[in-house]
């Protein structure tokens, strides 16, 4: 009689990201919190929020923060990509709400995301999407 029913195997990377995202993004309110914190960390003084069906159908955040540079926009959806820290010693001087580079990629792994940004000195903005 064999007690082992299932073999141990590595999870698909997409599933790993979705499981990890569940620790950060539990519901639309969690997404809203993370996006507001991103806006505040970017120096926003005005944040507009649009919600459809409690954020399940659509959640749109518009702010006047400093924006993300065009060449950094796609990187913003990569796990552990951040502008806040570069080395371990930076953790002792964190003065922002977020710093780990987890919010945007977590949101992107559990929902369709369109990230549009215009850096303050740019003439126009750019967008990146995740399905």
Residue pairs with C-beta under 8 A, 6 or more apart in sequence:
11 19
14 109
17 79
17 105
17 106
17 109
18 109
18 110
20 79
20 106
20 109
21 105
21 106
21 107
21 109
21 110
22 110
24 30
24 34
24 102
24 103
24 106
25 31
25 34
25 106
25 107
25 110
25 111
27 55
28 51
28 54
28 55
28 56
28 59
29 55
31 55
31 59
31 107
31 111
32 49
32 51
32 55
32 59
32 61
34 98
34 103
34 104
34 106
34 107
35 59
35 61
35 103
35 107
36 47
36 49
36 61
37 97
37 98
37 103
38 65
38 98
38 103
38 104
39 47
39 61
39 63
39 65
40 47
40 65
40 97
41 65
41 84
41 96
41 97
41 98
42 63
42 65
42 66
42 67
43 65
43 66
44 63
44 64
44 65
45 64
46 63
46 64
47 61
47 62
47 63
48 61
48 62
48 63
49 59
49 60
49 61
50 58
50 59
50 60
50 62
51 58
51 59
51 60
52 58
52 59
66 119
66 120
67 117
67 118
67 119
67 120
67 122
67 125
68 76
68 115
68 117
68 119
69 119
69 122
70 119
70 122
70 126
72 83
73 115
73 117
73 126
73 127
73 128
74 128
75 81
76 104
76 115
76 128
77 104
77 105
77 108
77 113
77 115
77 128
77 130
78 101
78 105
79 101
79 102
79 105
80 100
80 101
80 102
81 101
81 105
82 98
82 99
82 100
82 101
84 90
84 94
84 96
84 98
84 99
84 101
85 91
85 94
85 99
91 99
104 113
104 115
107 113
108 130
109 130
112 129
112 130
112 131
113 129
113 130
114 127
114 128
114 129
115 127
115 128
115 129
115 130
116 125
116 126
116 127
117 125
117 126
117 127
118 124
118 125
118 126
